[in-house]
Amino acid sequence: MEPLEEFLAKVPRAQLLPGPTPLHPMARFCVQPGVQPLIKRDDMTGIGPGGNKIRSLEFLLGQAMAEGCDCVLAAGPEQSNLCTLTAAACARLGLACELVHNSNRPEQARGNLLLNRLLGVRSHFLGPVSGEERNAWMEELSEQYRQQGRRPFVVRNGASTGCGALGYAAAAVELQKQCREMGISPLTLFAPGGNGGVAAGLVYGNALLGSPFRIVVVSVEDEASVLEAHMETVIRQAEAITGLPCPAPVHQLCTITDQYRGGGWGINTPDSAEMVAAFARMEGIFIENVYTSKVLVGMEDWVRTGKATGAVCYLHTGGFGSLFSQYEE
Ligand SMILES: *Cc1c(COP(=O)(O)O)cnc(C)c1O
């Protein structure tokens, strides 16, 4: 067993995924001579609407339960996938959950907000304050609960922490096994970069496994240098938890592109807006506007221009719940 697998086998982990997520060929997207397009279905993680955050929550909530927490707090914009997936995971684990949003309480709950309501969590709407103010409010709430003798656990930075990133180090192990079984090698993997937790975990895991994959990180939000710095920070945190040093700096372990992010988080480019419908019509699989569509635009461009050939894999990180709020009538 690799040292990474040995470590992952002994660290606290809440069992949330029902098993490995499917890795399967795409039917029509990026199908061309010399290219074998695949999709890794991390939209199918078995809890709530599904998505990458479930992998992170296995380790974060594992830690929470090991610490004997009695209540989980998470914060985000109202359509936050992290918030909904945290609420769903807490339901599964029998933990109380409260969500903090920096928006007004809407008259009609749509998308992820509807799911949060069905999940029965307590939601705090702070009005249109900044993300920093929202997070500070959550920390104060946590402190209040602590003083009342409760044991709250705070999910910080959208789960993009060293502990959360272990979920994607574990995903690298899972994907390596699947590729071996399916006789796929080498493989270029296209992954999203928001806060950088997914990308950091994948890059770190891949490096510890001897780099079986070539990884292309498509930034959906920040300049490449900013995302790279976030990833380095998360990897340092992960190293401190595992004791396993990352063998090289991020820029030697992956390619980060910020060419497809347009105006940044939550702002469509013309190509990404089109991709949401195009991909559904080609594969019968739904993506959304904030993250997953931009990764696919990047992947298609790389394949079309010959920058990636052979086995190419799209990591679908979910976000299905938010799709229902991204279109008016
Ligand atoms: C949160 C999220 C991401 C990005 O994850 P980071 O770790 O913040 O980079 C990608 N896709 C979806 C659907 C997400 O909800």
The ligand as a MOL file (V3000), in Angstrom:
LIG
                    3D

  0  0  0     0  0            999 V3000
M  V30 BEGIN CTAB
M  V30 COUNTS 15 15 0 0 0
M  V30 BEGIN ATOM
M  V30 1 C -17.2600 24.0440 -4.6130 0
M  V30 2 C -17.3630 23.5230 -6.0120 0
M  V30 3 C -16.2350 23.4260 -6.8560 0
M  V30 4 C -14.8730 23.9830 -6.5160 0
M  V30 5 O -14.2380 23.5160 -5.4360 0
M  V30 6 P -12.9920 24.2900 -4.8070 0
M  V30 7 O -12.4470 23.2680 -3.9210 0
M  V30 8 O -13.5540 25.4830 -4.1140 0
M  V30 9 O -12.0600 24.6880 -5.8890 0
M  V30 10 C -16.4070 22.9050 -8.1090 0
M  V30 11 N -17.6090 22.4960 -8.5620 0
M  V30 12 C -18.7130 22.5780 -7.8030 0
M  V30 13 C -20.0070 22.1340 -8.3820 0
M  V30 14 C -18.6340 23.0910 -6.4970 0
M  V30 15 O -19.7410 23.1800 -5.7570 0
M  V30 END ATOM
M  V30 BEGIN BOND
M  V30 1 1 1 2
M  V30 2 1 2 3
M  V30 3 2 2 14
M  V30 4 1 3 4
M  V30 5 2 3 10
M  V30 6 1 4 5
M  V30 7 1 5 6
M  V30 8 2 6 7
M  V30 9 1 6 8
M  V30 10 1 6 9
M  V30 11 1 10 11
M  V30 12 2 11 12
M  V30 13 1 12 13
M  V30 14 1 12 14
M  V30 15 1 14 15
M  V30 END BOND
M  V30 END CTAB
M  END
